[in-house]
Amino acid sequence: MRFTASVYVALKPGVNDPQGNAVLGGLHSLGFSSVADVRVGKYLTLDLDAPDEAAASAQVGEMCEKLLANPVIESYRIEVARA
């Protein structure tokens, strides 16, 4: 079966986010002073074949652990749906 996986990767709390700080500064310079914090992450979509949703989720989890995320400083969330 074909599945589509959505992967959301974000820095763990307490990890410095220079890109988020740059975006925050840009927003403030544009007059959006009400923004208190910005964290920048990654969003990925993958289409893959697997026998069932659990197997697809397990495959994507392994991909995240090995390549798509750095588990030391990033957390990730996976959503899998039939394509």
C-alpha positions as CSV (number, residue, x, y, z in Angstrom):
1,M,0.0,0.0,0.0
2,R,1.1,3.6,-0.6
3,F,1.3,6.0,2.4
4,T,2.1,9.6,2.8
5,A,4.0,10.6,5.9
6,S,4.2,14.1,7.3
7,V,7.2,14.7,9.5
8,Y,7.6,17.8,11.8
9,V,11.0,18.4,13.2
10,A,11.8,21.0,15.8
11,L,14.6,21.9,18.1
12,K,14.2,20.7,21.6
13,P,13.4,23.4,24.3
14,G,16.6,25.0,25.6
15,V,18.5,24.5,22.3
16,N,19.7,27.8,20.8
17,D,17.8,28.7,17.6
18,P,19.8,31.4,15.7
19,Q,17.4,31.2,12.7
20,G,14.4,31.7,15.0
21,N,16.2,34.7,16.6
22,A,16.8,36.2,13.1
23,V,13.2,35.8,12.2
24,L,12.1,37.3,15.5
25,G,14.4,40.3,14.9
26,G,12.9,40.7,11.4
27,L,9.4,40.6,12.7
28,H,10.2,43.2,15.4
29,S,11.8,45.5,12.8
30,L,8.6,45.2,10.7
31,G,6.5,46.4,13.6
32,F,5.3,43.0,15.0
33,S,6.5,43.7,18.5
34,S,3.9,41.5,20.1
35,V,5.8,38.4,19.0
36,A,7.8,37.1,22.0
37,D,9.6,34.1,20.5
38,V,10.1,32.2,17.2
39,R,11.3,28.7,16.8
40,V,12.1,27.5,13.2
41,G,11.8,23.8,12.3
42,K,11.4,21.5,9.3
43,Y,8.4,20.0,7.6
44,L,8.9,17.0,5.3
45,T,6.5,14.8,3.3
46,L,7.4,11.4,2.1
47,D,5.5,8.9,-0.1
48,L,6.3,5.3,0.7
49,D,5.1,1.8,0.2
50,A,4.5,-0.4,3.2
51,P,2.2,-3.3,4.1
52,D,0.3,-1.3,6.7
53,E,0.2,2.0,8.5
54,A,2.2,0.7,11.5
55,A,5.0,-0.5,9.2
56,A,5.0,2.8,7.4
57,S,5.2,4.7,10.7
58,A,8.1,2.5,11.9
59,Q,10.0,3.0,8.6
60,V,9.6,6.8,8.9
61,G,10.6,6.7,12.5
62,E,13.8,4.9,11.6
63,M,14.5,7.4,8.8
64,C,14.1,10.2,11.4
65,E,16.5,8.6,13.8
66,K,19.1,8.0,11.1
67,L,18.9,11.0,8.9
68,L,15.9,13.4,9.0
69,A,16.3,14.6,12.5
70,N,19.2,14.9,15.0
71,P,17.7,13.2,18.1
72,V,20.2,14.8,20.4
73,I,18.9,18.4,19.8
74,E,15.6,17.8,17.8
75,S,12.3,16.2,18.4
76,Y,10.0,15.0,15.7
77,R,6.4,14.0,15.2
78,I,5.1,11.7,12.4
79,E,1.7,11.5,10.9
80,V,1.0,8.7,8.4
81,A,-2.1,8.4,6.1
82,R,-3.0,6.2,3.2
83,A,-2.3,7.9,0.0
